[in-house]
Amino acid sequence: MSDQLETLLSEKRRFPTTVEFAARSAATAALYTAGNDWQRFWEDQAKTLEWISPWTQVLDWKPPHAKWFVGGTLNASVNCLDRHLRGPRRNKAALVWEGEPGDRRVLTYWDLARKVGRCANALKRLGVRRGDRVAIYLPMIPEAAIAMLACARMGAVHSVVFGGFSADSLRDRINDAGAVALITADGGYRRGQVQPLKRMADAALADTPSIKHCLVVRRVGDEAGAQMAPGRDHWWHELLERETPACPAEAMDAEDLLFILYTSGTTGKPKGIVHTTGGYLTHVTSTSRHVFDLEDEDVFWCTADVGWVTGHSYVVYGPLANGATVFMYEGAPDWPERDRFWQLIETYGVTIFYTAPTAIRAFMKWGTELPERRDLSTLRLLGTVGEPINPEAWIWYHTHIGKGRCPIVDTWWQTETGGIMITPLPAVVVTKPGSATIPYPGITPELVDGKGEKLAAGGGFLTIAQPWPGMLRTIYGDDDRYREIYWSRFPGRYFTGDGAKLDEDGYWWILGRVDDVLNVAGHRIGTMEVESALVDHPAVAEAAVVGRAHDLKGQALAAFVTLKEGRQASPSLKDELKAHVTVKIGAIARPDDIFFSADLPKTRSGKIMRRLLKDIAEGRALGDTTTLADPAVVNRLKDMYESQEA
Ligand code: PRX
């Protein structure tokens, strides 16, 4: 067991709920009671949405395929916009945004609805039809939310690609989904630099036969150097100006696709996770409301980029369906100063702040003076997501950001689950630093051993026993893979890929991935993807990538590389390989260490033993080496690794 894990599991501190939240404890307790009848619970949650026609059946479950709210029709954008226009929220701020250079925009629900309508009309005029896929490759600007909601309004399926992904990654995602249109921007700002998104998009579009049109938001201007291809490329503002703001919303079946979102798995190719309309919206609306105790007066800030599922569920759909005020920020936390986040919380009066442990660990390193010089008194609730939070970071967050007043919700979930699954509800659950605590009402996680036997407590694999509305429906274009990845290891159960511990109080402690998926700074990265990118370089014969524990990022990427005959290892080749991975995937997958080696440790059947490479990268004694074809290889490698700086 690593030191980190040992500290996590020996945590004994307890944090009861605060007086402010205790007032809502009866209502929250009732929610848990209601959750015991899980189908009824979700049906009640679905009733909080506006439906065009009602469902005839709550759940049709033919494992592993679920249909929720069968026969019901609705539109996600109506739920996020139109229904708020009929009452006092009409002129309420829906999106409050600040760009990295400090520019500001506020869009009321009325403004947002009109922009969404114009964008939906523009898409229709370009020939995009209901059911078509539209790729979105944008910085964190309001147009990202507008584009998503516009697709939802006219029935197109969006596939948002994180703006930090490379042209190659964008191209692959567009082609897998067969997207007919791309919405991008000339550029965006990151740490004072212009990210030339359109130029990246152009490189992708050279090889995406399905794309007919590209809409380009002018975010930066001339400095971005965007070139427009006549006929294919259109300026967003020119097109939207010509449209009327009213666009009738399509009546979507509850099971019609709302979006596809690509995520990393154990193979070299990211998979398109499919989410549908009714169940997903029910799940994220319910969890936004109850996990974050979202009220009309709140200013809710989830720091995730809309390119990730957290941004989909808790920047766009969940909070807007609740009529909340969402704060959105374009840039990095340390630009121009390391107190940018605290400055933003002070300026906009943020009340609920939801971020990742990796960010909290960076804030800790930067010191307490930065948050201390800002007024954070508006904050009333804090959240974390994306990776296990070490108790030390939890306590720091609680003390220095929450000033001991704000409950922390540590929320466990995945791209595949659509919404939050394991989390405290702030009014009643006593929190333990490092534990995501207990299931959300209506969610049934179960711990199993390697044979799939249910365990009452202890360590094992995290599975989900019953379907839930926000669950993925399939992998786009590959239902066999869906069955295999999630439903074959433990038949009848959804397998999360995470290891976990269930303690004597029924609290969950997530221990991290048990497959070949790494979690680097809260980003999910498949080892195989990075390996494929490395072997794509002409100098590389073979590559094995492992995660090693890292103080700030949770995990760092360590790559072991064997070179082709005649190629020389050198520091410049290391840099070249790192740059190559950045071009193939994106900066988030850039290896932290590259280590050249003549051989890699393999079993007799030729399988690389990554477990041993991880031992080496983390400086631990080697585990069992008896199955190796040549045990000398790994010992040699360990000696070399220790004598050389990677
Ligand atoms: O390993 C778990 C970790 O992140 C994985 C899911 O990653 P992704 O699909 O990118 O979604 C991240 C945001 C929802 C999980 O399998 N993870 C997520 N939240 C937590 C977590 N690990 C521990 N504690 C969490 N709160």
Boltz pocket constraint, residues with backbone or C-beta under 6 A from the ligand:
constraints:
  - pocket:
      binder: B
      contacts: [[A, 263], [A, 309], [A, 310], [A, 384], [A, 385], [A, 386], [A, 387], [A, 388], [A, 389], [A, 410], [A, 411], [A, 412], [A, 413], [A, 414], [A, 415], [A, 416], [A, 422], [A, 436], [A, 496], [A, 497], [A, 498], [A, 510], [A, 511], [A, 512], [A, 513], [A, 519], [A, 522], [A, 523], [A, 524]]
      max_distance: 6.0
